[in-house]
Amino acid sequence: MTPTWLDTTEAVDKVFLYIFGISLALLILITAVMVFFIIRFHRSRQTKPKDIPSSCLWLEITWTLIPTLIVLSMFWYGWQGYLSLTNVPSDALPIKAVARQWSWSFVYPGGRTSSKLVVPAGKAVRIAIVSEDVLHSLYIPAFRIKKDAVPGMTTHVWFRAPESGSFDLFCTEYCGLAHASMITTVEVLPADEFDSWLQTPQEAAGTAKSRQLLEQYGCLACHSLDGTPRIGPSFARLAEGEKVQLAGEAEKSAIVNREYLKRSILDPQSEIVQGYPAVMPSFRDKISEQDLQLLIDFLLQTDKTSTSGERRP
Ligand SMILES: [Cu+2]
């Protein structure tokens, strides 16, 4: 027989309410007894202790047994919840979540990628979480799941979104300067809409493709397209032949051209633009030559905001 597990939300809420309910009952009980004792045995009543028994077996057994049973029942509920969280339904759709400083990208069966987590309503999804650099943590409060992304290993979570909607997704492990930018959403689509989304070929021409690459490599977490200041310099005013002031002891500068942009992506620490922190990770071995050339083409074109569309979180 294959056991049927609770959905993650139900599993966590049940344990939470059970422990919270017991804690609340104990709080009320203990407070009531305390107030009663304060009044009943107040000094002004001059009550004197009388006939103190040295031991009382039934009382000692009761106050040992009842709390033990309560704690064991909490463990039992917690254990059942843990099993529900770790046992993934066999029909779950596999999705890969890639965490990096400071963005998420999601890879679906068939190779489609997105910067928002798109899932079908009513179907279980299993997320394999990896990190490209440091510790991150995938947190979706609406589905009560939270799991670390650990460099060098793959961790898993699963959940089932009952109906369509949009829910917050956070990084909940402090991972550096722009940790707060690692926020995106879970977009739950009706199952048929999800299927057609998944099958829509992502390969698009020109600027739409560049836009997709910017999201895939997480560039927009730190670089804006419209001049808005973020962690790194905006892409808005990048233009071929322009002079960029670099940080360093002597007044250094660089001229924007294909070579400069390539160095900035593959070896970002070599030339830091003045006024910005030296925090960009290298994309060497992480970006294909073809994608690199497409991104450089995009960065050198003058009107970059026309592709920006909605603002990426
Ligand atoms: Cu993070």
Residues whose N, C-alpha, C, O or C-beta is under 5 A from the ligand:
A	BS01	CU	L135 H136 S137 C171 E173 C175 M182
